Amino acid sequence: MTLLLLVLILSSFLGIELIRRIPSQLHTPLMSGSNAISGITLVGAILATSIEGDWAKALAVLALLAATINVVGGYVVTDRMLGMFSGKPTKAKDGGRP
């Protein structure tokens, strides 16, 4: 149990440091790329809900909720990012006639 807590603390610290050092222009592309990892986390959280015990079930449901929010948020941000790259329709100067 102590080893797992140590891994959790170290990985949290490492994640915060990595995100802090990434330029803000890269946050959105990296978030869209991390949706696959979040999907794997979601599958793990679903499997964890089958564990017996009240505390384990509560933590599994919390992980399921957090992973779902992460996946949905990632897709929303990715959709907004792709929307920025689509060109806006321009009006033709002659009224749109060919």
Secondary structure, 3 states (H helix, E strand, C coil): CHHHHHHHHHHHHHHHHHHHHCCHHHHHHHHHHCHHHHHHHHHHHHHHCCCCCHHHHHHHHHHHHHHHHHHHHHHHHHHHHHHHHCCCCCCCCCCCCC
